[in-house]
Amino acid sequence: AEERRANKFLYRGTFGIPITGPDFLGYARKGLNEDPSEPTLFSKIAANAFRTNIKNTANTQVVAFGGKVLALFEAGLPHAIDPQTLDTLGEDDMGGILPRDRLPVKLPEVMKDFTPDFIGGAAHTAHPNVCPKTGNLVGWHWSQLVADKSMEITFTEWSSDKFEPVASSTFQVPGCELAPHDMAITDDYIILKVNALTMNQLPFLAGLAGPAASLEMDGRAPVQVHIFPRPTSSNQFEPFSVQAPACFSIHFSHAYEDEETGNLVTFFSGWPPSDAKDFLGAWAGFAPDYKVIPPTFLWKLEINPQTRQCVDVSVAPGSANVCAEHPLVHPNFTTRKAQNVYVSASNIVGDSSAPNGFARLRVEDGDTDTKLAPGEPNEDVDAYWFGTRYTGGEPLIVPKRNGNLDNEREAYLLGMMRDAAKDRSFVAVFDLEQDLKKGPVCKIWLKSNIPHGLHGCFVEADNAGSSVFC
């Protein structure tokens, strides 16, 4: 609202263009649908140098739980939203747990007396999970420990009864310079995967680049997988980390403790090893350049918690050449072995392109032997494609009312789609007791186009009860 009144950017953003200095420093303003101008060096420095207050956009995820509706942003506090009117109520400190108006940075204890008031805060993840067994919301908040390039992480489980905290645990994660985007949970474990990213502080502090553009990536470096006990688990242990082969993870679908092997198994969307050094790379600018963006696949990660070794990281069974993102399962299978993972899909030939359909991947009994060459279609995948000039968002899996929660196909898939020819969006509804390739059972057209978004939730009641979310 403040920026709308001023008709200009007032805060630095995570991904977007920076605040600009006065026009005489060389910034040319363009129209709404034009590629933004690149501010001059002097304009960037004058407007952004040493300004570390990143705008809390609260636009990554939204969840309804325990009477609250929260819009989440992984580098700040949640924003509370009125469950009835959807009016913004302001930042939510999660019952006083998260300090307000402070950066998520902590200085050494010896500097406590010299710490400025704007230091010493925390930021909450945009990807909490609801445990289907306990009904608890499992979330975490973090603070950067700048002295030793590590991160302090506190896991908290919340009851759906008035959003009360049930239990929490705090740990230090060495060598973690950037908060992981997503996590996976099992009955007893929490899994965080730390990608090979480092923060180059100089261009950020000088105002030359935003936080995301200041990240340096090593697409060939091994990654660290950190394993923690859940705060409510009876199986408490000292957290440990496992080195895994090079890959880049984005979102988890689910995880479970394999009853036969005792191993931890989880699935995530991500990029294969690459020579990429720039995190944003071809995602910057007016539109993504898919010619140089790596394709996103669904991966299976298996860890032996006894030997504390990585057993396997590979493209998930049945997923070869399926370019896919935003994986998820039936919400009752978040911590269980699920046969089906649903994704927003781009194609089945291993190419990098925009999503325009949805696919069902059989990750437990799918084909693991067939090796497909780039460009070769995976004809075994159950998928539906809307066609050209359509783009899709993340799907949601909503259990059928009075359905069997132990049957992962007694549910609906809801997916937001945009018809570029009509410049309108609609919600496509698929009955998962049928194959996706039969198409949606209905389309709920909206009055206008909804901008491409990230994550959402589905709430059956209007009282902010526990929602189904991604």
Beta strands, then each sheet from edge to edge (+ up, - down):
strand 1: 61-65
strand 2: 68-72
strand 3: 79-81
strand 4: 88-91
strand 5: 105-106
strand 6: 123-124
strand 7: 129-130
strand 8: 137-145
strand 9: 150-158
strand 10: 165-173
strand 11: 184-185
strand 12: 189-194
strand 13: 197-199
strand 14: 215-217
strand 15: 223-229
strand 16: 240-244
strand 17: 248-257
strand 18: 264-271
strand 19: 297-304
strand 20: 309-315
strand 21: 323-328
strand 22: 340-347
strand 23: 357-362
strand 24: 382-385
strand 25: 390-399
strand 26: 411-419
strand 27: 424-431
strand 28: 442-445
strand 29: 457-458
strand 30: 468-469
sheet 1: 1+ 2- 3+ 4-
sheet 2: 5+ 8+ 6-
sheet 3: 5+ 8+ 7-
sheet 4: 5+ 8+ 9- 10+
sheet 5: 11+ 12- 15+ 16-
sheet 6: 13+ 14-
sheet 7: 17+ 18- 19+ 20-
sheet 8: 21+ 22- 23+ 24-
sheet 9: 25+ 26- 27+ 28-
sheet 10: 29+ 30-
end
